[in-house]
Amino acid sequence: MRKFTWLWLCLLLVSSFFANAVPKVEGRFIELQNTYDNPIWTTINFSQAYDEPPAVFMLSTNQGSNPAIVKIRNVTRTGFEALPLEPPGEDGEHITMGAHYLAIEYGVHEFEDGLFMEVGKTTLDQSSLQYGSGSTFTLPQSYKRVNFDYEFSERPVLVHSIQTLNSNDTNPPRDALRPFLTVAIESGSLDTQGVNMALEASETQAGNIVPETIAYLAVIEGSNRLFNDDDDKEIYWEALFSGERIDGWDDGCDDTFFNNNYSSSPLVAASKISRNGADGGWLRSCRLNSSRLGLTVDEDRYNDSERNHTVEEAAIIAMTSNFVFSGNSPSCEIVFPGALATFNSAPIRLVDGVIVDDPNGGVVQTEILEDTSTEPNKARCDGVQCIASGVNAITTAQAEGIPTIDNDGSSSPNLPSELIGDYFIDASLVQMVNTTYEVLGKTRIFIKSSSAVAPLLQISNTQLNISGSPSDLTIYVDGNISIANSNVTAYMMSTGTAIVGAASKVRGALTAGGDIDTGAQSEYLYVRPNNLAGICGKEVIETVNHYRFELADNKGSTCAAKPVTLKACANVSCSQLYSQPTSVDLLPATDGNNTWLPSDSVTFTGQTDLQYARSGGGNVKLAITNPMPSSQFRCFIGGSEVGIESCKVKFEKEGMVFRNLTDGDETIVTQFAGKPSDAGVNAKTYVVEACGNGNQLANKTLDSRLKFNCGAGQSCTNSLLFNHQGDSYNLSTLSFSDIPLRFDADSRAEFTIAYPDAGQLSISGELDVPINPNSNKTTTLSGASNQFVVRPFGFDVTASGANSQALDANGSLYRLTGERFPVTVRPVQWQSGDDTNNDGVPDNYQNLRDNLVAKHYVGMVGVTAENVIPAGGKDGVFDIDDESAFKFEGNNTQVISNISYDQVGVINVIVESENSYLGSGKVRGQANNVGRFAPSDFSMKNASIEPACPSGDFTYFNQPFNTVTYTLVAENHKNEVMRNYRAGFDKLYTPSLIAVHGGDELENRIINVDSLSWPQNALQAGEIKVTESDVTFIRQTNASQIDGPYDNTNINLLLKAEQLEGAVLNGQPCGGDCSQTIASPVKLRYGRLALQDNYGPANEELLVPMTAQFWNGQGWAINNLDNCSQYKYQSLSYPSDLTVTGNNGQLNSGGYKSGEGIEVDANGNTGSYSVSYPAPDWLLWDWNGDNAADENPSATLKFGTFRGNDRIIYWREQLN
């Protein structure tokens, strides 16, 4: 749902409406080819993509004496079709005709100065029709009242334009358009609240009228208004009335003077806002300069030929010419500045185990951060403590402008499990509860509720787009979001609260206008957004903005073909070429007098070099037809734009020619900045010749004048070095240089060139040649070379910072994955010795460090990673802080941006131009052996400890645990497994275990921890499963150091800081060695096995009492948890007089089970006998008092009568 600001108008009358921020808008002048040669609709592609088709306003020029108007149709988000059409009474075809267009988003828009502008639309049909007495229409005449959404404080300036061409009974432009409709405004009807409007048929022939869409723009009169466009250029604009002074075509051109002071002719839109003349009519411009606009009312000639007209009033909008403004929609990095963000001063609440992973250094974009988490499960942001930025992510005004697309509620709330396209939902509850949702392509989900209940998007128990990119799924909820037990990959924005349940994961970003409540152990991984259409940023859709010819000059000779460069441009300035194949037909078509090489029908990508040969003299107009994809045509001669009717070459019989002797043609091939044309790659021999009069030049020195031309849109600040027979000359673009050319016996003057910068150039010259060998009289020949590209030799790429290079896995650490480092890129010149094999590719990119910069390079560069080591390793991906920073705009000699890498190893940083540089191929550079990169995170998973006595859930000191198991994973900041963590890059190899009880470390008490041996297979590397079966918590050295019990003890994995190299463990920073608890706490007990004395008759078997005891902190006690210690009667040590009987078994609650145990038979003997039992190591004790707990337990068995001591009342055995 689009949210707007409520405004109170007037003191007595309250009027409410929706108001947008400054809209997306653009304008430029276009020329449409004559429809005699090019009778097809021309697609005019916008310079930006709109969220919805915008309103387009046109003002046609007065080119061509016949009545005509530029009509439009098929207005889309990316462009419209246009064609000059004539009314009935004409033949239909028309000469080249220009028009200004202004495209602007619909809506009520509020500018920063409080000015309001309404751009609306209405539908008109035959019920709202006006026509003159000479028309054959007989329908009733009427107007439709169109009410504004916004009530203006005074009568607004109003421009209007028909957006459709639904009414068409003929085949224009081969035929006149019938019915021929424009817009009529009833005189005096325009007021602060609306206007009366109708279709205008003038005096034309009747035809079938189908409903048409009319766009209008209304704004109060005023001047010196200002905004800055996308290039930060100041756009001054004004709205004004002409007054009732615009009369007919036959009455002349009527000027309206601007109030603004423009430096050049502005862009204009104008409409007739009265109907004083009964013949109807429409406006055309007839004069335009920086101070005035001339307008005239044109009329059809169907009924009569006169084109006089009663004075009318016009409304005019004037803006600084040619601009693009993409609106005030904030960038996506503002709307989604991190993994979590809020606006409206709403808090973010963090609880135990929350992990926020984004590049903001622990800062969360919110005014209020409530962190109730506690150690050791403290919430972490980028591995450190989370803190609030103290400011909202976006302002209220910015939030109200989102989304920029209307939700019409046309979609069902029951979303399919396979998503693609746009979903516009109007419902109070939308549930996404399928097991999985797969995103098949760019998907946007907009949710609002027309009811009083705020909508809720409920995402529950699902995997949403987890295998895709968050840029593929954008979700906007004008209400609340709830996520429970789900993994979501998306960019999500809500105006209300967002609740994320425990253990849920969000990859992308979440921004809310209400509270964000996080669940325990929930994770948020930020992925930097680019452009999210309808929400933030600028949507980029590549189109052919225009086709263009570029020629060095307008001079040609019949004895040499004229070089012509044809380009398919992706933007107005043609700094970007269209990347897809295109095709055009060339005019004039090849025939007996005209020849295009290679053909008069060409298919190309970006640009292609053509040659046009003419057998006869005269001026020839060059043009194109049948372009696919369709777009307008422009022409540039000598670096400047000329009208398409002026795209002409004057051919003479003789001419000056710049010839490539090596290839046998007239093409100066692509040059490298700073390289002489006769050296290295593309070395050629170039000469000046004269065609048609060449025999007069042999062995002569003749006067010439040379200059070079800077290609259209290029910047040329340095000279072109022209060398001729050892003499060097600096050619300029401003004026000719006098150069004596010495011709050889073959009438050729050899030369070389070198240019230090990047760009597209051509050479123009004049040569004075004798009329005949015996005359001192001369004639001047002129000519020009083809346009040739001078490209940088390569990019010098530098990754800055200490330890930025490594030759092997033992190199010093440069960065952890996800840590930023600056990359600097310079386009540089060729230098001798850098290309020994002359292939145009630097032998070693590292050698470009000392090369001079090649200025004026224009274009975006892309940065990719190429793994060097480990061998066969995986190539990682760079995250770039600001991709726009890697853009050369012609005035910068280097670009720099921080990037981060997401894989382990040593890499080459590859920099390559995104597009072919002016058709010459991509420019490349690289920084070699950048690294070493190491994991930023280690995670321990699937950890468990099985105690030695599982049934009692305890382990004795010195007794090995049954198993200690865990999986250790080397990860990057995205929690991806580092498969390059091998071949020497696996630095973490000596873990240890420590016991922690009551917060105190029991140091050096756990032994038998094995070193790690990471998998070396590239498919398994970075993940090791550890299973230990002899890990032991040991006793203190001396028996006197008896301690314990430790019944609630954590066993922690301890990783050394020097091997972690700054990485975190399970998302928690360490600041040194890292410690992470393995599974649940364990019980550890100092134990011993005890035998007790016993006595009995000599003729009966006597039990040998045995108990497992533990130190309870104050004394020895029976270990009631011991149900595991085993005994064997055969292991008892006893005198030979005795016989051991009984059973083998295991203790129960620290002693024998009833009726079980080891028994001894005295075989009738009497007396005292000493017996002992071999206890396991963990149950030995210091029975002899030598401070070493290394003795087995023993006891005395007495057989026969035992009287005891008469002085002892009670006797029992004391356990020591």
Helices and strands as residue ranges (DSSP letters): E 25-32, E 42-45, E 55-60, E 69-73, E 79-85, E 97-104, E 107-110, E 116-124, E 129-130, E 144-147, E 156-162, E 182-185, E 194-200, E 212-220, E 222-228, E 234-246, G 249-251, E 254-257, E 267-272, E 282-288, E 292-298, E 312-319, E 323-325, H 332-335, E 340-342, E 347-350, E 355-357, E 363-364, E 368-371, E 380-381, E 384-385, E 387-388, H 396-400, E 418-426, E 429-432, E 436-448, E 456-460, E 463-464, G 470-472, E 473-477, E 480-484, E 487-494, E 498-500, E 505-512, E 516-518, E 523-526, E 546-551, E 555-557, E 562-569, E 581-587, E 594-597, E 601-605, E 607-614, E 618-621, E 623-628, E 632-637, E 640-642, G 644-646, E 648-652, E 655-660, E 671-672, E 686-691, G 694-696, E 701-710, E 720-724, E 727-731, E 737-742, E 749-754, E 759-770, E 778-784, E 788-791, E 794-799, E 815-816, E 820-828, G 845-850, E 858-869, E 878-880, G 883-886, E 887-889, E 895-901, E 905-913, G 917-919, E 924-934, E 937-946, E 955-956, E 963-971, E 992-997, E 1000-1002, E 1006-1007, E 1023-1028, E 1032-1033, G 1039-1041, E 1046-1055, H 1057-1060, E 1064-1065, E 1074-1077, E 1082-1085, E 1087-1091, E 1094-1096, E 1102-1103, E 1106-1111, E 1116-1118, E 1126-1127, G 1129-1131, E 1139-1142, E 1145-1146, E 1158-1161, E 1167-1172, G 1177-1179, E 1194-1199
